Amino acid sequence: MRLQLIAAVSALSIAAGLAAVGTAAFAQEAPAAAAPAGEVTDAQLTAFNTAMQKVKTVSAAVQGGAPTAEQQAEMAAAVEASGLGIEQFNAISGKVSSDAVLRARLAVLDAPASSGVAAGVTDEEVSQFASAMVKLRELAPAGGATPTPEQQTAMAAAVEESGLSRERFNAVATAVSADARLRARVQLADARRG
């Protein structure tokens, strides 16, 4: 069965900026597979991520052209070695490109393990931090100007209303700026909040 490369690159947003993360999908010459019913499990997403890493390596060699039969076979083998079928891989790929929560879950899987302070940040603290950041962005002065005393008071209140102390909020903020996995976890909390 001949496989074709039908999609190449999808950009994902990271809390601190944009990072390009390639997504490739395969399809048989028949129409693309429908998205799987229900939620994509962590195991399926992990298998998809494993396959995607190998597929990206092969697709980089294609450089925008049509993949050779050998490259198609190599990509198909990578997908099947992950434990997913081609149709299931395609369906998950489609969901990843259209679902912000799924993209954020994938970013968490793709990020290196946290260490130091970031490793000790609980899911509840991530949610509290993300909630506080939404309010802080609304209160922050435009153009990076220094906040007025009234804005500073409102910002401090927003942090405390989140359930985090100012000290813990600052520790998490410092860790977020230095730790890719923690940034991805905050992005996931934001995506889940909608």
N, C-alpha and C positions, 0 to 999 in steps of 0.2 A: 504494500500500500504506500503510495507516494505521498510524502508530507511536504507542505509548503510553509515557509515563514510568512505570516500575515500581519504581524504587528511588531514594532521595534522598540520605541522608547516612550516612556511616560515619566513626567517629572513629578516628584513628590516634594511637598513642602515640609520643612523641618522648622521647629520653633524659632531657631536663631537665624534662619535664612532658607534658601532653596538648595536642595541637593538633588542632583539627577540620579535617579535609580531606574535602570533599564527594566522594562518588562517586555518579554517576547511571548508570542503565542503561536501555536501551530494549529493547523486545521487540516483535515482530510480534504480532498477536492470536493467533497459534499459540503453542504452548509455548516457553519460553525455550530458547535454544541451549545445547547441551552445551559444557562447557569444552574448549578446544583440547587436542589430545593433545600431550604433551611440555611442555617448558620454554617459557615466554614469552621471546622474544628481547629483547635491549636495544632493537632497532629497533622491535619491536611495542610495547614498554613506552613508548618515547619517543612513538610515534604516539598511543598511548592517553592519555598525559599531555597532549599537545597538544590532542587532542579534548576531554578532560575539562575543561581550562581554559575552552574556549569553551562547553561544555555547562553548566558551573557558572554562567557569566554569565547564560545564558538561564534556567536553572532557578531562579536567585535571583529573577527577575521573576515566576515562577509563584507563589511564596510559599505553598506547601503546597496550592494548588488544582490543578485539572486544567489541563494546558497546552492552549493553543489549537492549532488545526491549523497556524497559522503558526509558533508556537513549536516544535511537534514537527518541522516541516519544517526550521527553522533548526538545531535540535539534530542532526537526521539529516544535514544538509548538513555540519555541523562534523565529525561522525564520518567521513563519507565523504571529506571534504577531507583528513583525516589519513592516508588511505590504507587505513583499516580498513573492513570492512563492518560493518553493524549487528550481525549475529550474532557476528562476531569480537570487536567491542567489548564486547558483553554477556558473552561467555565470559571475556574478560580481566577485566572488572569483577567477575564472580563469583569468579574466582581471587584477585584482589586482596583481596576481602573475607574470604577464608578462608585465605590463605597469608601468614604473618608475614614470610617472606623477601621475597616479592613486594612487600608493602606497604613494607618497608624499602628495597628497590631503587627503588621509586617515590618515596619520600621523598628519596633521594639525588638523583634526577633533578630533583625539584621545588625543591631547595635552591639558593640562589645559589652561584656558584663561590667557592671558598675563596681567601683571600689571606693574606699574611704567613706566620707559622709554620704555620698550618693547611694551607696549600698544599703545604708541604714534608713533611707527615706521610705516610709510605709505608703501603701496605696491610698490610705486615708489622707496622709499629708500631701501626696501628689494632687489629689482632688481638691483639697483645701487651698493649696498653692495656686493651682490653675484657676480656681474660682476667684481668689484674691487678685490674680493678674488681670482677669477680665475687668474687674472694677477699677484697678489701678490704671489700665489703659484708657478707660473712660475719663478718669480724673486728671490724668497727666496733661500738662500744658502742651500745646502744639509746637512743633519744631524743636523739641528738646530744650525748651526754655526752663529756667529754674522755677519750680513750683512756688506759688505764693504761700504765705503762712496758712491761709485757709485751706488751700489744696493739700498742703503737707498734713494738716490735721485730719482732713477727710481721707487721705491715703492711709494714715496710721489707723484710723477707725476701720477702714475696709480690710486691712490686714488682720486686725484683732477680731472683726466679725467673722472672718473665715475659720476661726478656731485655732489659728497658729499664733504663737507669740511673735513679736517683732524679731526677736533674736533667732527663733527657729526659721521664720520666713527668710531672713537674711542668709542663714546658713544654707537653706534649700536653694535660694536664688544663686548663691555662689556656686553650689554644686551643679545646678542646672547649666550654668555657663561653661562648666568644665567637663561635663559628662554626657556623652552622646545618648546613652541608654536612658538616663533620667530625662533628658530633653524629649526623647521619643515617648516616654511614659506620660509626660505632661501633655504632649501633643495628642496622645490617645485619650486622656481625660477630657481635653477640649473637644475632640471629635465626638466622644460619647455624649457630651453635654449638648452638642448640636450647635 
